[in-house]
Amino acid sequence: MEIDNSKQRIYRVVSMIPSGCVATYGQVAELAGLSRAARLVGTTLSRLPGDSQLPWHRVINSQGRISLPPDSPAYTQQKDRLEQEGVEFAGERLSLRRYRWKP
């Protein structure tokens, strides 16, 4: 099934993002061979089971921001996980130039 194949490709790319680095939704889509499917990446990651070991927190939007609402527990969890890996934020943004994963 095509959807399962796409999901597995997204998982594979996200699993390769190293600690202390981030990738954008669009970057994950491109690396998974799913050109112009950034929304699919977001949807796929939003449906992960709660106990998933996939480093979903390393995927952010193209503006260097976490895509979740800033007042949500999930936003706080994602930001905390990134900061524990050494990623620094300036307000609600991080430097893609500094932290973007370059496979």
N, C-alpha and C positions, 0 to 999 in steps of 0.2 A: 504494500500500500504506500502511495506517494507521501502521505502525511507522516506516517511512521518513519519513513526514510529521511524526510526533512528534519524531523525531530531528532533522530539519532545523529545526523550530521551537525546540527546545532549543539547538541550535548557534547559531541566529540571536540568541537572547537572551544567551547567554554571550558571544558576540562583541561585544556592545554594552556590557558591564560595563567602565567606565573604569579605567585604572591607578590604584592607590591606594584602590580601593573593592572591596567584596565583596558577594555576594548569597548568600542561603541557598538550599538545594536547593528548598525550598518556594516561595520567591520566584520562582526561575527557572521552576518548573512553572506557577505562576499567570500569569506574564508570557507564557509560551508557550501559554496557553490550555488547560493540562493540569491543571486543578484537582485537588488532592490526589494528585499524582503525583511527589512528592519522590523516592521510591525509583527511579522511572524515570529521573529526572535523574541520580541517582548511578550507576545501572547504565550509562546511556548514556555518561557521562563516563569511567567506568572502562574502557570499551572503545575509547577513542580510540587511534589509532595513535601510536606513540612520537614521530613527527616532526610531530605536529599543532601548528599555530600557534594553535589556540583557547586563550584564556586560562582554562583549566580551574582553575588555581590560585586564581582569585578566587571560587570557589564553596565555601562552608563550611556547617557545620550550624547549626541554629537556636539553639544555645547559644554561638555565637561561637568554635567550636573546629574544627580540622581533623579530618576524620572518619577519617583514616588512623591506623594504630598509630604512636604517638610514636617508636618505635625503628626505624621503617622508612625506607629511603632516599627513598621517595616523600613521606613526611611532611616530611623535612628539605628536600627540593626545593621543596615547596609553601610551607613557612614561609619559606625563603630568598627565593623569588620575591616573596612578599608584603612581606617586610621591605625588599627592594630597591626596592619601589614606595612605601615610606614607612609601611607599616602596622606599628604597634607592638603587641607582645604583652605581656600581663601573665601570666607563666607560659605556660600552653598556650591562653590565651584572648585574644581581641581584643574591642574594644568595638564591638558592632553599632550602638550609638547614634552613634558617631563615624564608622565606616567603611562602614556599609550604603549601598549604592547606592540613590539615590532618583530613578528615571527620571521 
